[in-house]
């Protein structure tokens, strides 16, 4: 990857983020939102909305992955590729009553949004308080 792509992002979108210690669940179907609501009744759910062409989004997701220190069974983490699944992103905004931003982290508990943040504020959300 060239310097330009490292700074501004690649022009080719990817299905999932680069490998990390997180077990991302790709959010690829609007019907998964019903599953998220149900899952959030027994454990918190995070939705990370990511633009694969945005350098800032790439930086934020790497910071998020690097600071994530919860056990796998403590939180379900979904990954939404905004470029390939824009209609799902729009439905997430409507259903969970958040303004669309990118990158964005939305925390769902008991079927409702309990926290959300964008850009550098994502890493300021204390995830452990929702466990």
C-alpha positions in Angstrom: 0.0 0.0 0.0 1.4 3.4 -1.0 1.9 6.4 1.3 -1.2 8.1 -0.2 -3.4 5.1 0.8 -1.9 4.9 4.2 -2.9 8.5 4.9 -6.2 8.7 3.1 -7.3 5.1 2.9 -7.6 2.6 0.1 -10.1 3.0 -2.6 -11.0 -0.7 -2.4 -13.5 -1.4 0.4 -13.1 -4.5 2.5 -15.7 -6.7 4.1 -14.1 -6.7 7.6 -11.4 -4.8 9.3 -7.8 -6.0 9.4 -7.2 -8.9 11.8 -7.3 -8.1 15.5 -8.0 -9.6 18.9 -11.6 -8.6 18.6 -14.1 -11.1 17.2 -16.0 -8.8 14.9 -19.5 -9.9 13.7 -20.1 -8.3 10.2 -23.3 -6.4 10.1 -24.5 -7.2 6.5 -28.3 -7.6 6.7 -30.9 -5.2 8.1 -32.6 -8.3 9.8 -29.6 -8.5 12.1 -30.8 -5.4 13.8 -33.6 -7.5 15.4 -30.9 -10.0 16.6 -28.9 -7.1 18.0 -32.0 -5.9 20.0 -32.5 -9.4 21.4 -28.8 -10.0 22.2 -28.6 -6.7 24.0 -31.1 -8.0 26.6 -28.5 -10.4 27.9 -25.2 -8.7 27.1 -24.2 -5.2 25.8 -23.8 -4.9 22.0 -21.5 -2.4 20.2 -21.9 -1.4 16.6 -18.8 0.1 15.0 -19.6 2.0 11.8 -16.5 2.3 9.7 -15.7 3.9 6.3 -13.0 1.8 4.7 -11.9 4.7 2.5 -11.4 7.2 5.4 -8.0 7.5 7.0 -9.5 8.9 10.2 -11.9 6.0 10.5 -9.0 3.6 10.0 -7.0 5.3 12.7 -9.9 5.3 15.1 -10.7 1.6 14.6 -7.1 0.6 15.2 -7.1 2.7 18.4 -10.4 1.0 19.5 -9.0 -2.5 18.8 -5.8 -1.7 20.6 -7.6 -0.4 23.8 -10.4 -3.0 23.8 -9.8 -5.2 26.8 -13.1 -7.0 27.5 -13.4 -10.7 27.3 -15.2 -12.2 24.3 -18.3 -13.1 26.3 -18.7 -9.7 27.9 -19.8 -7.8 24.8 -20.9 -8.5 21.3 -19.1 -6.3 18.7 -20.6 -5.7 15.3 -18.7 -4.2 12.3 -20.6 -2.2 9.7 -18.8 -1.3 6.4 -20.6 1.9 5.5 -19.5 1.9 1.9 -21.0 -1.5 1.1 -24.0 -1.3 3.5 -25.2 2.3 3.5 -28.9 1.3 3.8 -28.2 -0.7 6.9 -26.3 2.3 8.4 -29.4 4.5 7.7 -31.6 1.9 9.4 -29.2 1.8 12.4 -29.5 5.6 12.7 -33.3 5.4 12.6 -33.9 2.4 14.8 -31.4 3.4 17.5 -32.1 7.1 17.3 -28.6 8.4 16.6 -27.4 10.8 14.0 -25.3 9.1 11.3 -21.6 9.7 11.7 -18.5 7.9 10.6 -16.6 6.5 12.3 -19.2 5.9 15.0 -19.6 3.5 18.0 -23.2 2.8 19.2 -23.7 1.0 22.5 -27.0 -1.0 22.7 -28.3 -2.4 26.0 -31.8 -3.7 26.6 -32.7 -2.8 23.0 -31.9 0.9 23.3 -28.9 3.2 22.7 -27.1 3.8 26.0 -24.1 5.6 24.5 -22.7 6.7 21.1 -19.7 8.6 19.9 -17.9 9.6 16.8 -14.3 10.1 15.8 -11.8 10.5 18.7 -14.6 10.4 21.3 -15.2 6.7 20.5 -12.2 5.7 22.6 -13.5 7.8 25.5 -16.5 5.6 26.0 -15.8 3.4 29.1 -17.0 0.1 27.7 -16.6 -1.7 31.0 -19.5 0.4 32.6 -21.9 -1.4 30.3 -20.9 -4.9 31.2 
